[in-house]
Amino acid sequence: MTIDEGTYLVLRSASGAFTCRYPPVPKRWNSIDRPHVALLLPDTGGIFSVFLSQPEDDESKVDRSLEVSDLSRIPPKSIIEIRHNNAQYAYYRRDNGSWTKVAEASDPFVVEVFSHGYAPIIMNMIPQT
């Protein structure tokens, strides 16, 4: 999904569905689903994703683990994307030493943003032509 500045601001201001100490990062890598953890960084040219995860180096293994950076070092109010596959991903915001789930998707074109707890706002992410 492509994130624009408006969507990024909505994610930063959403109240969230729940707060957890550690976000549920994927543990296993596979080349079909391509799970990852990425930090979203705003810049004048848009929002960029910086990957915080990579598959382990041993390509001879069939079941490779996904190595993830230390998420406790990320500054407050940062947004991360946790993707398990093309259809299942979520966005978490760093809040005072914990993580708040601010949005999730179970469809590649629709993201539910939790701006009022469990009552999500549906954001249609299909590009308009």
A tleap script that builds the chain and sets N, CA, C and O, in Angstrom:
source leaprc.protein.ff14SB
mol = sequence {
  NMET THR ILE ASP GLU GLY THR TYR LEU VAL
  LEU ARG SER ALA SER GLY ALA PHE THR CYS
  ARG TYR PRO PRO VAL PRO LYS ARG TRP ASN
  SER ILE ASP ARG PRO HIE VAL ALA LEU LEU
  LEU PRO ASP THR GLY GLY ILE PHE SER VAL
  PHE LEU SER GLN PRO GLU ASP ASP GLU SER
  LYS VAL ASP ARG SER LEU GLU VAL SER ASP
  LEU SER ARG ILE PRO PRO LYS SER ILE ILE
  GLU ILE ARG HIE ASN ASN ALA GLN TYR ALA
  TYR TYR ARG ARG ASP ASN GLY SER TRP THR
  LYS VAL ALA GLU ALA SER ASP PRO PHE VAL
  VAL GLU VAL PHE SER HIE GLY TYR ALA PRO
  ILE ILE MET ASN MET ILE PRO GLN CTHR
}
set mol.1.N position { 0.840 -1.168 0.000 }
set mol.1.CA position { 0.000 0.000 0.000 }
set mol.1.C position { 0.890 1.238 0.000 }
set mol.1.O position { 1.906 1.279 0.695 }
set mol.2.N position { 0.514 2.226 -0.767 }
set mol.2.CA position { 1.235 3.486 -0.794 }
set mol.2.C position { 0.618 4.420 0.238 }
set mol.2.O position { -0.594 4.637 0.247 }
set mol.3.N position { 1.449 4.962 1.093 }
set mol.3.CA position { 0.992 5.873 2.142 }
set mol.3.C position { 1.331 7.292 1.722 }
set mol.3.O position { 2.466 7.582 1.346 }
set mol.4.N position { 0.337 8.178 1.786 }
set mol.4.CA position { 0.600 9.585 1.515 }
set mol.4.C position { 0.668 10.338 2.846 }
set mol.4.O position { 0.474 9.747 3.908 }
set mol.5.N position { 0.943 11.632 2.783 }
set mol.5.CA position { 1.099 12.419 4.005 }
set mol.5.C position { -0.174 12.481 4.831 }
set mol.5.O position { -0.116 12.449 6.060 }
set mol.6.N position { -1.325 12.569 4.169 }
set mol.6.CA position { -2.607 12.616 4.881 }
set mol.6.C position { -2.871 11.331 5.649 }
set mol.6.O position { -3.291 11.371 6.806 }
set mol.7.N position { -2.629 10.195 5.013 }
set mol.7.CA position { -2.806 8.901 5.673 }
set mol.7.C position { -1.840 8.764 6.844 }
set mol.7.O position { -2.215 8.259 7.902 }
set mol.8.N position { -0.610 9.206 6.662 }
set mol.8.CA position { 0.382 9.157 7.739 }
set mol.8.C position { -0.076 9.982 8.941 }
set mol.8.O position { 0.072 9.543 10.081 }
set mol.9.N position { -0.627 11.166 8.701 }
set mol.9.CA position { -1.113 12.008 9.794 }
set mol.9.C position { -2.300 11.367 10.505 }
set mol.9.O position { -2.432 11.494 11.722 }
set mol.10.N position { -3.160 10.681 9.763 }
set mol.10.CA position { -4.287 9.960 10.374 }
set mol.10.C position { -3.760 8.852 11.275 }
set mol.10.O position { -4.265 8.666 12.382 }
set mol.11.N position { -2.747 8.111 10.816 }
set mol.11.CA position { -2.165 7.042 11.629 }
set mol.11.C position { -1.514 7.599 12.896 }
set mol.11.O position { -1.596 6.978 13.955 }
set mol.12.N position { -0.879 8.743 12.797 }
set mol.12.CA position { -0.229 9.340 13.981 }
set mol.12.C position { -1.234 9.844 14.996 }
set mol.12.O position { -0.937 9.867 16.191 }
set mol.13.N position { -2.428 10.253 14.550 }
set mol.13.CA position { -3.411 10.833 15.474 }
set mol.13.C position { -4.500 9.851 15.902 }
set mol.13.O position { -5.315 10.196 16.758 }
set mol.14.N position { -4.545 8.652 15.347 }
set mol.14.CA position { -5.584 7.680 15.691 }
set mol.14.C position { -5.464 7.261 17.154 }
set mol.14.O position { -4.359 7.147 17.686 }
set mol.15.N position { -6.607 7.032 17.800 }
set mol.15.CA position { -6.564 6.638 19.218 }
set mol.15.C position { -6.124 5.193 19.379 }
set mol.15.O position { -5.538 4.849 20.405 }
set mol.16.N position { -6.384 4.341 18.407 }
set mol.16.CA position { -5.916 2.964 18.447 }
set mol.16.C position { -6.936 1.998 19.005 }
set mol.16.O position { -7.859 2.386 19.721 }
set mol.17.N position { -6.754 0.722 18.665 }
set mol.17.CA position { -7.650 -0.330 19.129 }
set mol.17.C position { -7.193 -0.877 20.470 }
set mol.17.O position { -8.017 -1.134 21.348 }
set mol.18.N position { -5.895 -1.058 20.637 }
set mol.18.CA position { -5.337 -1.549 21.895 }
set mol.18.C position { -3.860 -1.209 21.943 }
set mol.18.O position { -3.259 -0.816 20.943 }
set mol.19.N position { -3.294 -1.368 23.118 }
set mol.19.CA position { -1.872 -1.118 23.331 }
set mol.19.C position { -1.215 -2.400 23.818 }
set mol.19.O position { -1.784 -3.132 24.628 }
set mol.20.N position { -0.014 -2.666 23.320 }
set mol.20.CA position { 0.713 -3.863 23.726 }
set mol.20.C position { 2.179 -3.496 23.981 }
set mol.20.O position { 2.677 -2.482 23.493 }
set mol.21.N position { 2.838 -4.332 24.741 }
set mol.21.CA position { 4.245 -4.064 25.050 }
set mol.21.C position { 5.137 -4.318 23.842 }
set mol.21.O position { 6.063 -3.552 23.576 }
set mol.22.N position { 4.856 -5.401 23.106 }
set mol.22.CA position { 5.615 -5.752 21.907 }
set mol.22.C position { 4.642 -6.016 20.761 }
set mol.22.O position { 3.664 -6.738 20.950 }
set mol.23.N position { 4.881 -5.456 19.595 }
set mol.23.CA position { 3.998 -5.741 18.460 }
set mol.23.C position { 4.219 -7.172 17.956 }
set mol.23.O position { 5.315 -7.713 18.101 }
set mol.24.N position { 3.198 -7.783 17.370 }
set mol.24.CA position { 3.307 -9.167 16.890 }
set mol.24.C position { 4.051 -9.255 15.558 }
set mol.24.O position { 3.427 -9.303 14.498 }
set mol.25.N position { 5.360 -9.274 15.612 }
set mol.25.CA position { 6.164 -9.319 14.395 }
set mol.25.C position { 6.203 -10.747 13.842 }
set mol.25.O position { 6.183 -11.706 14.612 }
set mol.26.N position { 6.258 -10.894 12.529 }
set mol.26.CA position { 6.382 -12.237 11.947 }
set mol.26.C position { 7.725 -12.860 12.330 }
set mol.26.O position { 8.729 -12.157 12.445 }
set mol.27.N position { 7.739 -14.156 12.522 }
set mol.27.CA position { 8.952 -14.865 12.952 }
set mol.27.C position { 9.615 -15.638 11.821 }
set mol.27.O position { 10.823 -15.871 11.861 }
set mol.28.N position { 8.842 -16.040 10.810 }
set mol.28.CA position { 9.356 -16.880 9.729 }
set mol.28.C position { 9.277 -16.146 8.401 }
set mol.28.O position { 8.328 -15.408 8.136 }
set mol.29.N position { 10.289 -16.362 7.573 }
set mol.29.CA position { 10.371 -15.772 6.234 }
set mol.29.C position { 9.948 -16.796 5.195 }
set mol.29.O position { 10.300 -17.971 5.294 }
set mol.30.N position { 9.194 -16.350 4.201 }
set mol.30.CA position { 8.983 -17.147 3.000 }
set mol.30.C position { 8.886 -16.184 1.824 }
set mol.30.O position { 8.404 -15.059 1.962 }
set mol.31.N position { 9.348 -16.637 0.678 }
set mol.31.CA position { 9.456 -15.754 -0.489 }
set mol.31.C position { 8.117 -15.479 -1.163 }
set mol.31.O position { 8.042 -14.614 -2.036 }
set mol.32.N position { 7.071 -16.183 -0.785 }
set mol.32.CA position { 5.750 -15.941 -1.374 }
set mol.32.C position { 5.056 -14.792 -0.654 }
set mol.32.O position { 4.635 -13.827 -1.291 }
set mol.33.N position { 4.933 -14.888 0.673 }
set mol.33.CA position { 4.249 -13.842 1.447 }
set mol.33.C position { 5.125 -12.622 1.699 }
set mol.33.O position { 4.607 -11.513 1.827 }
set mol.34.N position { 6.438 -12.805 1.772 }
set mol.34.CA position { 7.405 -11.738 2.002 }
set mol.34.C position { 7.054 -10.885 3.224 }
set mol.34.O position { 6.889 -9.672 3.096 }
set mol.35.N position { 6.937 -11.502 4.408 }
set mol.35.CA position { 6.627 -10.728 5.613 }
set mol.35.C position { 7.756 -9.761 5.934 }
set mol.35.O position { 8.917 -10.008 5.606 }
set mol.36.N position { 7.397 -8.651 6.585 }
set mol.36.CA position { 8.428 -7.684 6.959 }
set mol.36.C position { 7.929 -6.741 8.048 }
set mol.36.O position { 6.740 -6.690 8.364 }
set mol.37.N position { 8.869 -6.003 8.605 }
set mol.37.CA position { 8.599 -4.902 9.524 }
set mol.37.C position { 9.299 -3.693 8.919 }
set mol.37.O position { 10.481 -3.755 8.579 }
set mol.38.N position { 8.559 -2.587 8.787 }
set mol.38.CA position { 9.132 -1.385 8.176 }
set mol.38.C position { 8.747 -0.147 8.979 }
set mol.38.O position { 7.634 -0.050 9.496 }
set mol.39.N position { 9.668 0.784 9.074 }
set mol.39.CA position { 9.437 2.074 9.722 }
set mol.39.C position { 9.004 3.057 8.643 }
set mol.39.O position { 9.637 3.140 7.590 }
set mol.40.N position { 7.925 3.809 8.895 }
set mol.40.CA position { 7.470 4.819 7.937 }
set mol.40.C position { 8.093 6.154 8.303 }
set mol.40.O position { 7.958 6.627 9.432 }
set mol.41.N position { 8.778 6.758 7.337 }
set mol.41.CA position { 9.461 8.030 7.567 }
set mol.41.C position { 8.920 9.100 6.629 }
set mol.41.O position { 8.948 8.931 5.410 }
set mol.42.N position { 8.420 10.216 7.200 }
set mol.42.CA position { 7.949 11.307 6.344 }
set mol.42.C position { 9.125 12.127 5.812 }
set mol.42.O position { 10.126 12.316 6.504 }
set mol.43.N position { 8.992 12.604 4.592 }
set mol.43.CA position { 9.990 13.451 3.962 }
set mol.43.C position { 9.242 14.401 3.039 }
set mol.43.O position { 8.047 14.213 2.808 }
set mol.44.N position { 9.901 15.395 2.517 }
set mol.44.CA position { 9.236 16.354 1.639 }
set mol.44.C position { 8.694 15.701 0.381 }
set mol.44.O position { 7.740 16.206 -0.211 }
set mol.45.N position { 9.284 14.581 -0.041 }
set mol.45.CA position { 8.832 13.889 -1.242 }
set mol.45.C position { 7.776 12.839 -0.987 }
set mol.45.O position { 7.324 12.191 -1.930 }
set mol.46.N position { 7.365 12.647 0.255 }
set mol.46.CA position { 6.363 11.639 0.574 }
set mol.46.C position { 6.747 10.842 1.801 }
set mol.46.O position { 7.552 11.285 2.621 }
set mol.47.N position { 6.161 9.657 1.920 }
set mol.47.CA position { 6.412 8.766 3.054 }
set mol.47.C position { 7.218 7.579 2.534 }
set mol.47.O position { 6.828 6.926 1.566 }
set mol.48.N position { 8.335 7.310 3.183 }
set mol.48.CA position { 9.215 6.227 2.765 }
set mol.48.C position { 9.210 5.106 3.793 }
set mol.48.O position { 9.093 5.352 4.994 }
set mol.49.N position { 9.336 3.883 3.318 }
set mol.49.CA position { 9.434 2.718 4.192 }
set mol.49.C position { 10.892 2.305 4.311 }
set mol.49.O position { 11.591 2.136 3.312 }
set mol.50.N position { 11.336 2.145 5.554 }
set mol.50.CA position { 12.687 1.665 5.828 }
set mol.50.C position { 12.528 0.308 6.501 }
set mol.50.O position { 11.951 0.211 7.584 }
set mol.51.N position { 13.034 -0.727 5.866 }
set mol.51.CA position { 12.857 -2.079 6.393 }
set mol.51.C position { 13.690 -2.287 7.650 }
set mol.51.O position { 14.875 -1.957 7.697 }
set mol.52.N position { 13.043 -2.839 8.660 }
set mol.52.CA position { 13.689 -3.154 9.930 }
set mol.52.C position { 13.855 -4.662 10.097 }
set mol.52.O position { 14.234 -5.137 11.168 }
set mol.53.N position { 13.572 -5.398 9.050 }
set mol.53.CA position { 13.670 -6.858 9.098 }
set mol.53.C position { 14.316 -7.376 7.824 }
set mol.53.O position { 14.318 -6.717 6.784 }
set mol.54.N position { 14.865 -8.581 7.941 }
set mol.54.CA position { 15.440 -9.259 6.784 }
set mol.54.C position { 15.463 -10.752 7.074 }
set mol.54.O position { 15.541 -11.156 8.235 }
set mol.55.N position { 15.397 -11.580 6.030 }
set mol.55.CA position { 15.500 -13.022 6.256 }
set mol.55.C position { 16.909 -13.383 6.702 }
set mol.55.O position { 17.876 -12.712 6.339 }
set mol.56.N position { 17.019 -14.445 7.491 }
set mol.56.CA position { 18.355 -14.859 7.937 }
set mol.56.C position { 19.207 -15.223 6.731 }
set mol.56.O position { 18.683 -15.583 5.677 }
set mol.57.N position { 20.504 -15.131 6.888 }
set mol.57.CA position { 21.447 -15.285 5.781 }
set mol.57.C position { 21.530 -16.687 5.197 }
set mol.57.O position { 21.873 -16.829 4.023 }
set mol.58.N position { 21.236 -17.703 5.949 }
set mol.58.CA position { 21.420 -19.081 5.498 }
set mol.58.C position { 20.324 -19.478 4.497 }
set mol.58.O position { 19.241 -19.906 4.897 }
set mol.59.N position { 20.608 -19.335 3.199 }
set mol.59.CA position { 19.625 -19.642 2.158 }
set mol.59.C position { 19.441 -21.134 1.942 }
set mol.59.O position { 18.519 -21.541 1.236 }
set mol.60.N position { 20.296 -21.956 2.532 }
set mol.60.CA position { 20.157 -23.405 2.370 }
set mol.60.C position { 19.003 -23.955 3.205 }
set mol.60.O position { 18.513 -25.051 2.935 }
set mol.61.N position { 18.570 -23.211 4.205 }
set mol.61.CA position { 17.447 -23.644 5.040 }
set mol.61.C position { 16.135 -23.434 4.316 }
set mol.61.O position { 15.941 -22.430 3.630 }
set mol.62.N position { 15.238 -24.392 4.475 }
set mol.62.CA position { 13.897 -24.248 3.903 }
set mol.62.C position { 13.062 -23.321 4.782 }
set mol.62.O position { 12.316 -22.482 4.278 }
set mol.63.N position { 13.191 -23.478 6.089 }
set mol.63.CA position { 12.424 -22.690 7.045 }
set mol.63.C position { 13.319 -21.620 7.658 }
set mol.63.O position { 13.924 -21.838 8.708 }
set mol.64.N position { 13.403 -20.458 6.997 }
set mol.64.CA position { 14.284 -19.386 7.448 }
set mol.64.C position { 13.546 -18.470 8.415 }
set mol.64.O position { 12.357 -18.202 8.245 }
set mol.65.N position { 14.259 -17.992 9.429 }
set mol.65.CA position { 13.648 -17.052 10.365 }
set mol.65.C position { 13.779 -15.625 9.819 }
set mol.65.O position { 14.611 -15.344 8.956 }
set mol.66.N position { 12.944 -14.747 10.343 }
set mol.66.CA position { 12.975 -13.336 9.965 }
set mol.66.C position { 13.658 -12.571 11.098 }
set mol.66.O position { 13.172 -12.565 12.230 }
set mol.67.N position { 14.766 -11.939 10.795 }
set mol.67.CA position { 15.510 -11.170 11.793 }
set mol.67.C position { 14.974 -9.740 11.808 }
set mol.67.O position { 14.880 -9.091 10.766 }
set mol.68.N position { 14.623 -9.254 13.008 }
set mol.68.CA position { 14.020 -7.931 13.161 }
set mol.68.C position { 14.897 -7.087 14.077 }
set mol.68.O position { 15.396 -7.573 15.092 }
set mol.69.N position { 15.081 -5.830 13.716 }
set mol.69.CA position { 15.850 -4.895 14.539 }
set mol.69.C position { 15.186 -4.714 15.901 }
set mol.69.O position { 14.031 -5.090 16.097 }
set mol.70.N position { 15.928 -4.139 16.830 }
set mol.70.CA position { 15.420 -3.867 18.175 }
set mol.70.C position { 14.406 -2.722 18.096 }
set mol.70.O position { 14.786 -1.565 17.917 }
set mol.71.N position { 13.127 -3.045 18.229 }
set mol.71.CA position { 12.066 -2.044 18.094 }
set mol.71.C position { 11.972 -1.113 19.297 }
set mol.71.O position { 11.329 -0.066 19.212 }
set mol.72.N position { 12.596 -1.471 20.409 }
set mol.72.CA position { 12.540 -0.605 21.591 }
set mol.72.C position { 13.369 0.673 21.412 }
set mol.72.O position { 13.247 1.606 22.205 }
set mol.73.N position { 14.193 0.714 20.394 }
set mol.73.CA position { 15.040 1.891 20.138 }
set mol.73.C position { 14.368 2.917 19.233 }
set mol.73.O position { 14.932 3.978 18.967 }
set mol.74.N position { 13.176 2.605 18.766 }
set mol.74.CA position { 12.456 3.527 17.872 }
set mol.74.C position { 11.871 4.673 18.696 }
set mol.74.O position { 11.321 4.438 19.772 }
set mol.75.N position { 11.983 5.921 18.201 }
set mol.75.CA position { 11.493 7.070 18.978 }
set mol.75.C position { 9.961 7.101 19.097 }
set mol.75.O position { 9.265 6.503 18.277 }
set mol.76.N position { 9.439 7.794 20.114 }
set mol.76.CA position { 7.988 7.927 20.289 }
set mol.76.C position { 7.329 8.561 19.067 }
set mol.76.O position { 7.941 9.347 18.343 }
set mol.77.N position { 6.078 8.201 18.860 }
set mol.77.CA position { 5.219 8.676 17.761 }
set mol.77.C position { 5.621 8.133 16.394 }
set mol.77.O position { 5.066 8.550 15.377 }
set mol.78.N position { 6.578 7.208 16.356 }
set mol.78.CA position { 6.952 6.573 15.090 }
set mol.78.C position { 5.887 5.556 14.710 }
set mol.78.O position { 5.231 4.976 15.576 }
set mol.79.N position { 5.721 5.347 13.414 }
set mol.79.CA position { 4.751 4.386 12.888 }
set mol.79.C position { 5.520 3.263 12.201 }
set mol.79.O position { 6.422 3.513 11.401 }
set mol.80.N position { 5.151 2.015 12.526 }
set mol.80.CA position { 5.731 0.871 11.829 }
set mol.80.C position { 4.624 0.092 11.129 }
set mol.80.O position { 3.475 0.070 11.570 }
set mol.81.N position { 5.000 -0.539 10.037 }
set mol.81.CA position { 4.108 -1.437 9.310 }
set mol.81.C position { 4.591 -2.859 9.574 }
set mol.81.O position { 5.771 -3.165 9.405 }
set mol.82.N position { 3.674 -3.718 9.987 }
set mol.82.CA position { 3.976 -5.131 10.164 }
set mol.82.C position { 3.139 -5.885 9.155 }
set mol.82.O position { 1.912 -5.925 9.243 }
set mol.83.N position { 3.825 -6.485 8.194 }
set mol.83.CA position { 3.136 -7.192 7.103 }
set mol.83.C position { 3.408 -8.688 7.242 }
set mol.83.O position { 4.555 -9.127 7.316 }
set mol.84.N position { 2.318 -9.455 7.276 }
set mol.84.CA position { 2.428 -10.913 7.327 }
set mol.84.C position { 2.317 -11.516 5.922 }
set mol.84.O position { 2.934 -12.542 5.635 }
set mol.85.N position { 1.530 -10.876 5.051 }
set mol.85.CA position { 1.426 -11.255 3.637 }
set mol.85.C position { 0.796 -10.081 2.889 }
set mol.85.O position { 0.629 -9.006 3.466 }
set mol.86.N position { 0.447 -10.266 1.624 }
set mol.86.CA position { -0.085 -9.148 0.836 }
set mol.86.C position { -1.415 -8.627 1.340 }
set mol.86.O position { -1.748 -7.465 1.106 }
set mol.87.N position { -2.182 -9.457 2.026 }
set mol.87.CA position { -3.499 -9.035 2.469 }
set mol.87.C position { -3.562 -8.707 3.958 }
set mol.87.O position { -4.444 -7.951 4.367 }
set mol.88.N position { -2.677 -9.236 4.773 }
set mol.88.CA position { -2.732 -9.020 6.216 }
set mol.88.C position { -1.557 -8.180 6.690 }
set mol.88.O position { -0.407 -8.620 6.662 }
set mol.89.N position { -1.864 -6.968 7.124 }
set mol.89.CA position { -0.840 -6.098 7.665 }
set mol.89.C position { -1.480 -5.137 8.651 }
set mol.89.O position { -2.694 -4.934 8.643 }
set mol.90.N position { -0.650 -4.549 9.499 }
set mol.90.CA position { -1.134 -3.630 10.520 }
set mol.90.C position { -0.117 -2.521 10.731 }
set mol.90.O position { 1.059 -2.652 10.389 }
set mol.91.N position { -0.603 -1.424 11.305 }
set mol.91.CA position { 0.243 -0.282 11.615 }
set mol.91.C position { 0.201 -0.036 13.115 }
set mol.91.O position { -0.867 -0.026 13.726 }
set mol.92.N position { 1.376 0.161 13.696 }
set mol.92.CA position { 1.505 0.404 15.129 }
set mol.92.C position { 2.259 1.701 15.346 }
set mol.92.O position { 3.177 2.037 14.599 }
set mol.93.N position { 1.852 2.436 16.399 }
set mol.93.CA position { 2.513 3.688 16.765 }
set mol.93.C position { 3.216 3.493 18.109 }
set mol.93.O position { 2.658 2.890 19.025 }
set mol.94.N position { 4.416 3.996 18.218 }
set mol.94.CA position { 5.184 3.902 19.460 }
set mol.94.C position { 4.677 4.974 20.418 }
set mol.94.O position { 4.738 6.165 20.113 }
set mol.95.N position { 4.178 4.552 21.573 }
set mol.95.CA position { 3.635 5.475 22.570 }
set mol.95.C position { 4.206 5.159 23.946 }
set mol.95.O position { 3.846 4.139 24.535 }
set mol.96.N position { 5.083 6.001 24.471 }
set mol.96.CA position { 5.589 5.889 25.847 }
set mol.96.C position { 6.034 4.483 26.228 }
set mol.96.O position { 5.625 3.966 27.268 }
set mol.97.N position { 6.854 3.869 25.413 }
set mol.97.CA position { 7.395 2.554 25.733 }
set mol.97.C position { 6.511 1.387 25.353 }
set mol.97.O position { 6.883 0.239 25.596 }
set mol.98.N position { 5.356 1.639 24.766 }
set mol.98.CA position { 4.471 0.564 24.314 }
set mol.98.C position { 4.080 0.834 22.859 }
set mol.98.O position { 4.483 1.839 22.273 }
set mol.99.N position { 3.297 -0.070 22.293 }
set mol.99.CA position { 2.864 0.051 20.901 }
set mol.99.C position { 1.347 0.066 20.840 }
set mol.99.O position { 0.689 -0.767 21.463 }
set mol.100.N position { 0.790 1.010 20.091 }
set mol.100.CA position { -0.651 1.125 19.912 }
set mol.100.C position { -0.992 0.726 18.483 }
set mol.100.O position { -0.439 1.268 17.526 }
set mol.101.N position { -1.913 -0.231 18.351 }
set mol.101.CA position { -2.354 -0.650 17.018 }
set mol.101.C position { -3.315 0.401 16.492 }
set mol.101.O position { -4.403 0.580 17.039 }
set mol.102.N position { -2.920 1.097 15.431 }
set mol.102.CA position { -3.723 2.206 14.915 }
set mol.102.C position { -4.481 1.859 13.637 }
set mol.102.O position { -5.426 2.560 13.274 }
set mol.103.N position { -4.082 0.792 12.951 }
set mol.103.CA position { -4.781 0.401 11.727 }
set mol.103.C position { -4.438 -1.039 11.381 }
set mol.103.O position { -3.394 -1.558 11.777 }
set mol.104.N position { -5.337 -1.678 10.634 }
set mol.104.CA position { -5.074 -3.031 10.153 }
set mol.104.C position { -5.808 -3.247 8.841 }
set mol.104.O position { -6.738 -2.518 8.498 }
set mol.105.N position { -5.369 -4.264 8.119 }
set mol.105.CA position { -6.005 -4.622 6.860 }
set mol.105.C position { -6.017 -6.132 6.716 }
set mol.105.O position { -5.054 -6.811 7.070 }
set mol.106.N position { -7.111 -6.645 6.194 }
set mol.106.CA position { -7.170 -8.052 5.827 }
set mol.106.C position { -7.564 -8.152 4.363 }
set mol.106.O position { -7.999 -9.201 3.889 }
set mol.107.N position { -7.404 -7.042 3.658 }
set mol.107.CA position { -7.709 -6.919 2.241 }
set mol.107.C position { -6.675 -5.938 1.687 }
set mol.107.O position { -6.394 -4.930 2.335 }
set mol.108.N position { -6.102 -6.197 0.515 }
set mol.108.CA position { -5.053 -5.291 0.019 }
set mol.108.C position { -5.537 -3.885 -0.340 }
set mol.108.O position { -4.720 -2.994 -0.572 }
set mol.109.N position { -6.864 -3.676 -0.390 }
set mol.109.CA position { -7.362 -2.375 -0.826 }
set mol.109.C position { -8.134 -1.610 0.249 }
set mol.109.O position { -8.538 -0.472 0.012 }
set mol.110.N position { -8.348 -2.203 1.417 }
set mol.110.CA position { -9.123 -1.547 2.460 }
set mol.110.C position { -8.348 -1.608 3.772 }
set mol.110.O position { -7.947 -2.683 4.220 }
set mol.111.N position { -8.144 -0.448 4.377 }
set mol.111.CA position { -7.455 -0.358 5.658 }
set mol.111.C position { -8.431 0.203 6.687 }
set mol.111.O position { -9.099 1.203 6.423 }
set mol.112.N position { -8.522 -0.430 7.861 }
set mol.112.CA position { -9.363 0.049 8.945 }
set mol.112.C position { -8.494 0.797 9.934 }
set mol.112.O position { -7.580 0.227 10.531 }
set mol.113.N position { -8.786 2.093 10.105 }
set mol.113.CA position { -8.028 2.928 11.031 }
set mol.113.C position { -8.839 3.054 12.312 }
set mol.113.O position { -10.015 3.417 12.276 }
set mol.114.N position { -8.214 2.755 13.437 }
set mol.114.CA position { -8.892 2.791 14.725 }
set mol.114.C position { -8.769 4.179 15.336 }
set mol.114.O position { -7.901 4.428 16.173 }
set mol.115.N position { -9.657 5.087 14.903 }
set mol.115.CA position { -9.593 6.448 15.413 }
set mol.115.C position { -10.424 6.617 16.675 }
set mol.115.O position { -10.223 7.576 17.421 }
set mol.116.N position { -11.356 5.702 16.926 }
set mol.116.CA position { -12.187 5.752 18.136 }
set mol.116.C position { -12.259 4.359 18.739 }
set mol.116.O position { -13.345 3.786 18.832 }
set mol.117.N position { -11.142 3.810 19.143 }
set mol.117.CA position { -11.121 2.475 19.732 }
set mol.117.C position { -11.443 1.407 18.705 }
set mol.117.O position { -10.825 1.354 17.642 }
set mol.118.N position { -12.426 0.543 19.026 }
set mol.118.CA position { -12.752 -0.568 18.140 }
set mol.118.C position { -13.703 -0.189 17.007 }
set mol.118.O position { -14.059 -1.061 16.215 }
set mol.119.N position { -14.125 1.047 16.893 }
set mol.119.CA position { -14.992 1.480 15.792 }
set mol.119.C position { -14.106 2.074 14.700 }
set mol.119.O position { -13.813 3.269 14.732 }
set mol.120.N position { -13.674 1.259 13.730 }
set mol.120.CA position { -12.701 1.756 12.747 }
set mol.120.C position { -13.323 2.645 11.681 }
set mol.120.O position { -14.513 2.560 11.380 }
set mol.121.N position { -12.480 3.495 11.124 }
set mol.121.CA position { -12.812 4.245 9.911 }
set mol.121.C position { -12.254 3.437 8.755 }
set mol.121.O position { -11.082 3.062 8.788 }
set mol.122.N position { -13.050 3.156 7.739 }
set mol.122.CA position { -12.606 2.387 6.588 }
set mol.122.C position { -11.996 3.344 5.572 }
set mol.122.O position { -12.644 4.295 5.137 }
set mol.123.N position { -10.746 3.087 5.196 }
set mol.123.CA position { -10.072 3.884 4.181 }
set mol.123.C position { -9.908 3.030 2.934 }
set mol.123.O position { -9.176 2.040 2.948 }
set mol.124.N position { -10.583 3.408 1.856 }
set mol.124.CA position { -10.479 2.688 0.588 }
set mol.124.C position { -9.164 3.087 -0.075 }
set mol.124.O position { -8.964 4.257 -0.402 }
set mol.125.N position { -8.276 2.129 -0.273 }
set mol.125.CA position { -6.951 2.420 -0.799 }
set mol.125.C position { -6.831 2.114 -2.295 }
set mol.125.O position { -5.719 2.061 -2.821 }
set mol.126.N position { -7.947 1.913 -2.983 }
set mol.126.CA position { -7.907 1.676 -4.432 }
set mol.126.C position { -7.603 3.006 -5.111 }
set mol.126.O position { -8.308 3.989 -4.885 }
set mol.127.N position { -6.573 3.048 -5.929 }
set mol.127.CA position { -6.222 4.301 -6.607 }
set mol.127.C position { -7.343 4.770 -7.534 }
set mol.127.O position { -7.878 3.979 -8.311 }
set mol.128.N position { -7.696 6.039 -7.457 }
set mol.128.CA position { -8.718 6.624 -8.302 }
set mol.128.C position { -8.080 7.139 -9.587 }
set mol.128.O position { -7.061 7.828 -9.547 }
set mol.129.N position { -8.673 6.807 -10.711 }
set mol.129.CA position { -8.123 7.271 -11.990 }
set mol.129.C position { -8.938 8.386 -12.565 }
set mol.129.O position { -8.617 8.896 -13.638 }
savepdb mol mol.pdb
quit
